[in-house]
Amino acid sequence: MGIVATVRDVALRAGVSIGTVSNALNRPELVNEATAAKVMDAVRELGFVRNEVARQLRQGQSRAIGMILLDLRNPFFASLALGAEDRARELGHAVVLGNSDLKGDREAAYLDLFEEQRLRGVLISPFGGVEDRLRRLRERGAAAVIVDSTGTADVSSVSVDDVTGGRLVGQHLVNTKRCRIAYVSGPLRVRQVQDRLTGLQEAAQQGDATVEIVMAGAMNIAEGRRCGQALAGRPAGRRPDAVFAANDLLALGVLQALMAGGVRVPAEVAVVGYDDIEFASAAVVPLSSVRQPAAGIGATAVDILIEEAEGGEPGGRHTVFEPELVVRESSAQGA
């Protein structure tokens, strides 16, 4: 590895003081054009790269935002991250992305890293209880916003009303004469997963339908396929007549397994997912799903975080988007 050029090296090559180099790089309006040109020539000749992190730490302000999401294999979270990144760039910031992968230790490790790096703030879709950690971040001068889940009285959040989302699915299934509903669930400690079940149960109870919880080991297509195979293997009289999956990846796996097992969708079993990812409408049997404004959630969270970081009222702002049920062939009545 070659020797890394320093500010002192640039000053010597340009024949100016270290202070002049600093001004030329950070406050060029204070340096005349000829001197600035000499400094920039020296920078190019030496291949000098300034330590942006150190500069920001000296100024007490970073332009980086940390973001921790539950599962980047899920296209919903990828869209949310893109929405946050686009808005952050518009505001002159960058997003540093971490994937907790539904693991508490990974989530804690990213929070430790982002705290050590003194980032401008942290956006997080939490797996565990993180409120105390976020309060500690704020005490050290960083902002914090919870995304895709509800916050607390003093920690802001941007989310979707997942209880309403689950209720919309339940009402749709009851209205289409489904009475035995299986909920293919991810970890119930994840707030979104529990809220979707709560809404489903409320609607099912009002419509005299039953809800069975089928636990998936992960929230992906493979686990959805495993759950779907188990359901397809039951005798017809013991099989649910509808499946609501906690996300679209699970629903797509269930859909594949049911069809492979000779179960007709939706004639025998209706299937509904959640998130309305791009692949939902492209499935062999287009998938009904609850739509969330993923990019809008990410962008709004960045707006709130930057406002709080720049001295706005800290915490306690909760933006809740309303979900929309998109009915397609997988659960359409008469399909």
N, C-alpha and C positions, 0 to 999 in steps of 0.2 A: 504494500500500500504506500502511495506517495505521501510526501509531506503536505499537510493541509495549510493553505495560506491563511494568515491572520490579518487583522486590521492593521497591525504594526507593519507587516510586509507590504501591504498596499500603500501605506503612508510613505515608507521608504522609497518604493518604486516611483510614486508620483511626486516625491519631493515636497510633501506637505505634512502637517501635523495630524496626529490621530484624531483630534477633534474635528479637523476639516474633513477627514474621510467620513466620520460619523455624520456630519452635517450634510455632506454630499449624498449620502445614502438615505438619510432619514428626513432631512429638512433642506432639500435642494434650493429652496428660495433664499437661503442665507449665503449661498456660495455663488461667485460669479461664473459665467459660462465657461471660460477658459480653464479655471481650476477644476470645475466639475468634470470637464472633458478629460483632463489628465487623470483624475481619480477613476473614472469609468474605464479609461484605457488600461490602467493598472489592474483593475478588477478583472477585465477580460483576459489580459496577458497571464495573470497568476491563477485564473480559474477560481477566484475567491467566491465563496458562498457564505453570506452572513448567517449567523445563528439567530434565526427568527424567534425560536423559543426563548432564548436568553433575553433577547430584546423585549419581548412581550412580558416576561417575568419582571424585568427591571421597571417596566412601565405599570406593572400590576394588572395587566389586562391581556387575555388571550383571545384570538379570533377563532378558536376551535371549540366545537360543541361535541360532547360525547353522546352517543345514542346506543342504548342497549335494548335489543328486541328479542322476543321469545323464540322465534324460529325463522331464520332467513330462507329456509327451503320452501316456506309457504309464500307463494307469490303475493299474498295480501301484505305481508310485512315488507317485502321488497318494494312494493308500490308505495307504502307508507314512508319508507326510507328515502325513496326518490323524491316524494313530495317535500320532505324535510330538507333534503339536500338542495333542491332547486330554490326554495325560499331562502335558505341560509346563504347561498351564493349571491342572490339578489341583495342581501344585506351585508355582504362583505365578509362572510364567515364560511368555515369549512366544517364538515361533519366527519367525526371519527366513529366508525361503526363497530359495535360488538354484538355477537350472537350468543345469548345465554343458553340456547338449545334446551330450554326447559330444565335447567340444572341450577340449583341454588348456589353451588360453589363457583360456577363460572360467572354467575351474576355478581357475586361478591368480589371476585377477582377483578372484573371490569370496573366496578365501583372504586376499588382500591387504586387501580391504575389511573383512572380519570381524576381521582382526588389528588394523587401524587403529581400529576401533570398540570394541575391548577387550570383546568379548562374553564371556558366562560360559563359553562353550565352543562347539565345532563338531562337528556330526554330518556325515559325508560318505560318499557312495557314490562311490569314486574312479574316475576314468578313467585318470589317470597315476600315477606313483609319488609319493605325498604324505607318506610317513612322516617325512622330514626336516622338512617344513613343520609337521607336526603336533607334532613334538617341540619345535620352536621356539615354537609357540603355548603349549605346556605350560610351557616355561621362563619365559614372560611371565605365567604365572598362569592361563591358560585351559585347560579340560579338552578332550579330543578323543576321539571314538569313531568308528570306521569302521562303516558300516551296509551290509548286503547284500553283504559281502565279508569275507574273513578279514583280521585285523590282524597285528601282529608281537608279539614277546616283550614289548615295552613300550608298545604302543598297543592299547587294548581294541577289541573288535569284537562285532557281533551279525549273524549271517548264517544262511543255510540251507546244508545240505550239498548243494551243486550237483553234485558228482561222483556222489553217491547218486541225485540226481534224474535225471541223465542215464542212469545205470545202470538205473533203474526203467523208463525209456522203452525202452532197448535190450532189456531182458529181455522186456518186454511185446510188442515187435515181433517178436522172435525166436520167442516162444511162440505167436504168431499166424501163424507160417510166412512172415514177411517176411525176405527175404535180401539185398535191395539197398536200402540206406537212404541217403537224401540228408539231410545236415545243413545247413539254411539258417541261415547263421551271420552274426552281427554281428562287430564288430572282435574278433579273437582276443586282443588285448592287454587286453581287459576280462576280469577274472578269472572272472566268472560264466560268460561265454560259453565260455571255454576249459575250465572245469571240467565244464560240461554235455557238451561234446564228449568229454572224457576218459572220463567215465562211460559214454557211449554206445559209444565204441570198445571199452572193456573188455568190455561185454556182447556186442557184436557179434562180437568175436574168439572169445569162448567159445561162441557159437552159430553159428560159421561163416558169418556175414553180412559183407557189405562195407559200408563207409561212404565216401560221397563228400561232400566239402565244397563247398557252393554259397555263394559270398560275396554278401551283400547290402550295398549301399552305405550303408544306414541300417537301423535296427531299427523299421520302421514298416510299415503296411499296403501302401503304394504299392510299396515295395521287395519285400515278400513277393509281391505280385501280379506284379511283373516276373520274379522268380525262378520263380514258378509257371508263367508263360507260357512261359518257356524250357523247363521240364520237360515241359509239356503238348505242346510242339511237337516233341518227340523221337518217333522211331518207338517203338511199344509195347515192342519188345524191348530198347531202350536206355534205357527210362524206369525210374526207381526204383519199387519197389513199396511204399515207405514214405517219408514225409518227417517229420523231426523239426526243428522250427524253434526257434531260440534264445529266442523269446518268443511270446506269443499274437498280437501284432499282425502279426508276420511270418507266423505260421501261418494267420491269417484271410485274409491276402492270397493266400497259396498256395492255400488252399481255394477262394477265389473264382475264381482263374485256372484251376485244374484243372477245375472244374465248367463254366466258360465255354468251355473247350477240349474239352468232351465226354468228359473223363476221369471215370470213376465212382469216387466216394469213399464207402466204403473198398474196394469190390470190386476195383478196379484199383490204387489207391494209398491207403494209410492216411495220415492226417495227425495229428500230435501237436504241441501247443504247450507253453508253459511260463509259469507265473504264475497260471493259472486266474482271469483277470479276469472281470468280470461278463458281458461280451459272449461269452465262450467257450461258455457253455451256451445262449446265445440265437442262435447261428449257424444258418443254414439246415440244415446238417448239424452237430449239436451237437459241439463240439470237445473231444477228449480233451486233458488238460493236467495239468501238475505244479503242485499247489497249494502256495503259500507263505503263511505267516501275516503278511501285509504290515503290518497295524496292530500286531500283536504285536511285530514287529521294531522298529518306530518307538518304541513305548512302552518296551520294554526298554532300547533305546539311551539314551533320555532318563533313565531310572532310573540307569543306570550313570554317565552324564555328570554328573548332579547330585551323585551320591554322591562321585565323584572331585573335583568342584569344591569340595565342602564339606569336603575334607580326608581323604577315604578313600584307600585304597591306589591309587596312580596306575598306570594301564596294566596290560596283561597279562591282562585278563579276557576270555575268549572264549566267548560264548554261541552255540551252534549248534542251530538248529531242524532237525527232520527233515522232508523233503518228503513229499508224498503224491500218488501218481498217481491221477487221476480219469479213468476210462475212460468215454468216451461213443461215440456212433455213428460218429464219424469214423475210429475205429480198432478198433471192436468186431469180434470174430471172428464171421463169419456174417452181418454186417449187410448 
